[in-house]
């Protein structure tokens, strides 16, 4: 940022707030705008101005009182379900999910379609504190059709995938994905189904752990991919970082389409599970 200059020779940091805000308004919410917000306090204030988060909580505050998350962040609205928060969100919003309680041990989330860039962040001290669970019979918990980030949440489903990734750049970080099934059918259930297309990258770069490049659209049974919007391809990149992926014996962590492949992963086979992590460059 320090080396970017205007035609008049001014550094980007020398521009006033009004001009900088106009420049930032042309950035895509994910990942560009959120990356800019991490540069410094001034950029964070400009990038997040008038964009308060949405809160998912089992006990919304009474009308007329200020809405503040347990993390201390002010929010513009509170919702009892994640589906309601997504429906009331805008592209580039952040959705904060409060930890579960003994009275409400999980947040019900079934077939939630993420159609515009969003961040979904659990506010617990560990992913297990914020659990998203789908009802029986749902095709999935979260269906991503746009760039997004999922952080510090536990996603659980029975007899179906936790995550379906159809389009956009999706990052799953510091989370837990758990698909359960009846004994003997573990190989039929995958916590992640990657159903996006991505051209072969032409450059090598140092990326986060466990990048899954999807190069050919796959049509899973009884789950046809959505029609692409006019002028847009169903392309995407799925990145998994510091995330536990649990399934039954014989199940696969991710079911990807066509000639998709997982890059730079090492595996240690244990008695009841596998330990894997990213190693080296792509």
C-alpha positions, 0 to 999 in steps of 0.5 A: 500500500505504501508504494501505490501512488496517484498520477500527482505522486501522492501515496495512497496513505496521503489521500483523504477519507472521502477519496479513500472510501471511494477507492475502497468502494470498488473492491470486492467484499471477499477477499479484497475488502476484508484484507484491506481492513486488516492493514491498519486501524484507519483502513479498518475503519474505512472498510467497515464503516456503516457495515455492522455485523448481524448477530445470531443468538437464541435470546435476542435483546429487547426492542429499543436496546442496543445490540452488542455481541458477546465479543463486544462488537456492536451489531445492526440486527439480531436473529434467532436463526442463521437462515434469518441472518443470511436472508437479511444480510448484504454482500460483504456482511459478517454474521456472528454466531453466539455460542450454544447453551444447555437450553439450546445445544445447537443452532438449527441450519438446514439447506442455507444457501450463501448466494453473496459474499459473507463471513460466518464467525462463531464467537465461542472459545472453540468450534464445538461451542458454536454448533450448526446442525441440520434437520434430518432429510436436509441435503446439507447444512450450508450451500456455498454459491459465492465467495465466503469464509467460515470460521470457528464453528462446528457443522454437523449433519447426519447421512448428508454432507455438511458443506456443499461448495458450488461456486466462489472462493470458500475458506473454512478455517479453525472449524469442525465438520462432522458427518455421521451415518449408520454403520456400514454406510460410512463410505457414502457420506462425505463432510464436504462435497466440492462441486465447482469448476476452476481452470488450472492455475498458471502460477505457483504460490504459497497458499493456506493448508489443504487447497482443493482445486475443482476443475470439472463440474460434478453432478451428485445424485439428487443434487443438481448444481444451480444454473450459472448466472448470466455471464458467470462460470461455476468456478471456485477454490476451496481452502481448508485451514486448521479444521477437523473433518470427521466421518465414519470409517471408510468415508472421505473428507471431501468428494470432489468432481472430475479431475479435482485433486488435493495438493500438498497434504501429508498423512499419518495413518492412526488406528482410528483416524488419519492426521493430515497437514499441508507441506511445501509449495504447490 
